[in-house]
Every structure is written in structure tokens, then in C-alpha cells.
Amino acid sequence: MTVRILLADDEPLVRAGLAAVLGAEPDLTVVGEASDGAEVLPLVRSTRPDVVLMDVRMPDVDGIQATRSLVERFDDPPRILVVTTFSNDDYVYEALRAGAAGFLLKRARPDEIVQAVRTVARGDSLLFPAAIRTLAGRSAHTGGGDRLAAAKLTGREGEVLRLMARGLSNAEIATELYLGVETVKTHVGNVLAKLGARDRTQAVILAYESGFITPGS
């Protein structure tokens, strides 16, 4: 299966560099380029990408607005990977809250870029626990407590959510809790369903914003 990718960045050199790196892989293909967030929605409709590499800072419509629009207007939106210069950029956290599956630094090595695209394309999240913890600690957003309380997570599901926030994979969670990987997959699926979270990133952010996990813990 070939992963279809849309690039959204206002810098032509950045788009050209990403296109060269991704286009060199046999299982990846760049199907379109946008120079502003305003161009993203129509291009997604016409090119049907699996993944959008989204710059967070663009002059007219930024990556946060574009991400939010994609999640709201498409029943099955493409996976969104935010591209940023600094991991501590508050724009990154807002984009993750809006529905992005993870973020990637512009200075990342070519192999890291390729791996990141493949990761989100297969439905996984690209979590950087330390960065998300820092960004969550600076965020003034609250209000997730009622939603998490209403989810009525079991004790085991709460443990799984905490380990998800540490960036552990299903296999690593299984080792930590002495469970089978399939059992962990079931618990992760239950956590996402109960929280109404699109993916692990959304679940972890909700856990921080609800106070279930504190940035200093």
C-alpha cells in the first residue's frame, strides 16, 4: 500500500525538501502541496491524502485552524502530522488538541521524517511525552474533568492511560502490567472509546487537562 501525503507549509524550500525525502521512498508519494492552511481543505478533497504534514505557522490560515477544519468537516479525515521548528511551541499543543496525531521537528533527520509518516499512516500516534508534559504544564486549558469522570474508566484502564502518557507502546505496557499484548490492545481501545478520543494523543491530552495526570508526575 502506498501512503498518499499532502504537504502544507508556506516555505517552498521546506516543501521541496520534504517532497524529495518522502518521494524517494517506494511506499510514499506526495500527492499535493499547499502554501497556506486555506488551501488544505480543497486539496484534501481533490487528492485524498492519507497523511497531511502541516506547518503550524502559516500567514493566512494557520495549521491549528486547518487541522480543526479537517477533523470537523471530514467523516474520515487524513492523519495530521504537525511540522514545527520548536517542540515547545504552544501552537503545537493547540494543534494536538485540535486533532493532530503528533508532531515532527523541521530539523528531523530524513529517516525520522519517513518513520514518522509511516507511524501515523498506520493509525498510531507520534507521542513525545516530555514535550507534551511541558506543553500541558503551560496550558491554561481546563474542563476535561467531567468528561473523564463520565467515562468511568476501570482501575486497569486508568493504569493503561498513565502508561500511554509515558509514551509506552502496547508491547511495553503489556510487559509493565504483566498482560498479553492483545489484552492491552483491548484496554487501549476501551479507553479511547470511553473518552471519545480519536487516538492516543487525544486521550493523553484529555488526561492532562482533566487533572487525571499532572505535568509534574
C-alpha positions as CSV (number, residue, x, y, z in Angstrom):
1,M,0.0,0.0,0.0
2,T,1.3,3.4,-1.0
3,V,0.8,6.2,1.6
4,R,-0.5,9.4,0.0
5,I,0.9,12.6,1.5
6,L,-0.1,16.3,1.3
7,L,2.5,18.9,2.3
8,A,1.3,22.2,3.9
9,D,4.0,24.8,4.5
10,D,4.4,28.4,3.4
11,E,8.1,27.9,2.7
12,P,8.8,26.5,-0.8
13,L,12.2,25.2,0.3
14,V,10.7,23.2,3.2
15,R,8.1,21.7,0.9
16,A,10.8,20.8,-1.7
17,G,13.0,19.2,0.9
18,L,10.1,17.1,2.4
19,A,8.9,16.1,-1.1
20,A,12.5,14.9,-2.0
21,V,12.8,12.9,1.2
22,L,9.4,11.3,1.0
23,G,9.3,10.8,-2.7
24,A,12.5,8.7,-2.6
25,E,10.6,6.0,-0.6
26,P,8.8,3.3,-2.7
27,D,5.8,3.2,-0.3
28,L,5.3,7.0,0.0
29,T,4.1,9.5,-2.6
30,V,3.4,13.3,-2.3
31,V,0.1,14.0,-4.0
32,G,-0.2,17.7,-3.4
33,E,1.3,20.8,-1.8
34,A,-0.3,23.8,0.0
35,S,1.4,27.1,0.8
36,D,-1.3,28.1,3.3
37,G,-3.9,26.4,5.5
38,A,-6.6,27.9,3.4
39,E,-5.6,25.6,0.6
40,V,-5.6,22.4,2.6
41,L,-9.3,21.6,2.6
42,P,-9.9,21.8,-1.1
43,L,-6.6,19.9,-1.8
44,V,-7.6,17.1,0.7
45,R,-11.0,16.8,-1.2
46,S,-9.2,16.6,-4.5
47,T,-6.2,14.4,-3.7
48,R,-7.5,12.3,-0.8
49,P,-4.2,12.0,1.1
50,D,-3.7,9.5,4.0
51,V,-1.4,11.9,5.8
52,V,-1.0,15.7,5.9
53,L,2.3,17.2,7.0
54,M,1.0,20.5,8.5
55,D,3.1,23.5,9.4
56,V,1.7,25.2,12.4
57,R,2.6,28.7,11.5
58,M,1.3,29.9,8.2
59,P,0.3,33.5,7.2
60,D,-3.4,33.3,6.5
61,V,-4.9,30.2,7.9
62,D,-2.5,28.5,10.4
63,G,-2.1,24.8,11.0
64,I,-4.3,24.8,14.0
65,Q,-7.3,26.2,12.1
66,A,-6.7,23.9,9.2
67,T,-6.4,20.9,11.5
68,R,-9.6,21.7,13.3
69,S,-11.4,22.2,10.0
70,L,-10.3,18.8,8.6
71,V,-11.4,17.0,11.8
72,E,-14.7,18.8,11.8
73,R,-15.6,18.6,8.1
74,F,-14.5,15.1,7.1
75,D,-16.0,11.9,8.4
76,D,-12.7,10.1,7.9
77,P,-10.1,12.9,7.9
78,P,-6.5,12.2,6.9
79,R,-4.0,11.7,9.7
80,I,-2.3,15.0,10.6
81,L,1.4,15.3,11.5
82,V,2.3,18.8,12.7
83,V,5.7,20.1,11.5
84,T,7.3,22.7,13.7
85,T,10.6,24.4,14.4
86,F,10.4,24.2,18.2
87,S,9.0,21.3,20.3
88,N,7.9,23.8,23.0
89,D,5.8,25.9,20.6
90,D,2.4,26.4,22.1
91,Y,1.0,26.2,18.6
92,V,2.0,22.5,18.6
93,Y,-0.2,21.8,21.7
94,E,-3.1,23.6,20.2
95,A,-2.8,21.6,17.0
96,L,-2.6,18.4,19.0
97,R,-5.8,19.4,20.9
98,A,-7.4,20.2,17.6
99,G,-6.8,16.6,16.3
100,A,-3.2,16.2,15.1
101,A,-1.8,12.7,15.7
102,G,1.7,14.0,16.6
103,F,4.4,16.5,15.7
104,L,7.7,16.4,13.9
105,L,10.6,18.9,14.1
106,K,11.8,20.5,10.9
107,R,15.3,19.6,11.8
108,A,14.5,15.9,12.0
109,R,16.7,13.6,10.0
110,P,15.3,12.1,6.7
111,D,14.9,8.7,8.3
112,E,13.0,10.2,11.2
113,I,10.6,12.0,8.8
114,V,9.9,8.8,6.9
115,Q,9.3,6.8,10.0
116,A,7.0,9.5,11.5
117,V,4.8,9.4,8.4
118,R,4.6,5.7,8.4
119,T,3.8,5.7,12.1
120,V,0.8,8.0,11.8
121,A,-0.3,6.4,8.5
122,R,-0.8,3.1,10.1
123,G,-3.0,4.7,12.8
124,D,-0.5,5.1,15.6
125,S,0.2,8.4,17.4
126,L,3.6,10.1,17.5
127,L,3.9,10.9,21.2
128,F,6.8,12.8,22.7
129,P,6.0,12.5,26.4
130,A,8.4,15.1,27.8
131,A,7.4,17.7,25.2
132,I,3.6,17.1,25.8
133,R,4.1,17.2,29.5
134,T,5.9,20.6,29.3
135,L,3.3,22.0,26.9
136,A,0.4,20.7,29.1
137,G,2.0,22.3,32.1
138,R,2.0,25.7,30.4
139,S,-1.5,25.4,29.1
140,A,-4.3,27.2,30.8
141,H,-7.0,24.9,29.4
142,T,-9.1,23.0,31.8
143,G,-12.6,21.4,31.7
144,G,-11.8,17.8,30.9
145,G,-12.6,16.6,34.3
146,D,-16.3,16.0,33.8
147,R,-15.6,14.1,30.6
148,L,-13.1,11.9,32.1
149,A,-15.3,11.2,35.2
150,A,-18.2,10.4,32.9
151,A,-16.0,7.9,31.1
152,K,-15.8,5.7,34.2
153,L,-12.5,4.1,33.4
154,T,-11.8,1.0,35.4
155,G,-8.7,0.8,37.5
156,R,-6.8,-1.1,34.9
157,E,-7.8,1.3,32.2
158,G,-6.6,4.2,34.3
159,E,-3.2,2.4,34.6
160,V,-3.1,1.9,30.9
161,L,-3.8,5.6,30.3
162,R,-1.0,6.6,32.6
163,L,1.4,4.4,30.7
164,M,0.2,5.7,27.4
165,A,1.1,9.2,28.6
166,R,4.6,7.9,29.2
167,G,4.8,7.0,25.5
168,L,4.8,3.3,26.0
169,S,3.8,1.0,23.2
170,N,1.2,-1.7,23.6
171,A,4.0,-4.3,24.0
172,E,5.8,-2.2,26.6
173,I,2.5,-1.7,28.5
174,A,2.0,-5.4,28.4
175,T,5.4,-6.0,30.0
176,E,4.9,-3.3,32.6
177,L,1.5,-4.7,33.7
178,Y,2.2,-8.4,33.1
179,L,-0.5,-8.7,30.5
180,G,-0.8,-10.1,27.0
181,V,-0.5,-7.6,24.1
182,E,-4.0,-8.4,22.8
183,T,-5.4,-7.6,26.3
184,V,-3.6,-4.3,26.3
185,K,-5.0,-3.5,22.8
186,T,-8.5,-4.2,24.2
187,H,-7.8,-1.9,27.2
188,V,-6.5,0.9,24.9
189,G,-9.5,0.6,22.6
190,N,-11.8,0.8,25.6
191,V,-10.0,3.9,26.9
192,L,-10.3,5.7,23.5
193,A,-14.0,4.7,23.2
194,K,-14.9,5.8,26.7
195,L,-13.1,9.1,26.3
196,G,-14.4,9.7,22.8
197,A,-10.7,10.2,21.8
198,R,-9.7,9.8,18.2
199,D,-6.3,8.4,19.1
200,R,-3.7,8.0,21.9
201,T,-2.6,11.7,21.6
202,Q,-6.1,13.0,22.2
203,A,-6.6,10.6,25.2
204,V,-3.3,11.7,26.8
205,I,-4.1,15.4,26.3
206,L,-7.5,14.9,27.9
207,A,-5.8,13.1,30.8
208,Y,-3.6,16.1,31.5
209,E,-6.4,18.7,31.1
210,S,-8.7,16.8,33.4
211,G,-6.0,16.6,36.1
212,F,-6.0,12.8,36.0
213,I,-2.3,13.1,35.1
214,T,-0.3,16.2,36.3
215,P,2.6,17.5,34.3
216,G,4.9,17.1,37.3
217,S,4.1,13.5,37.9
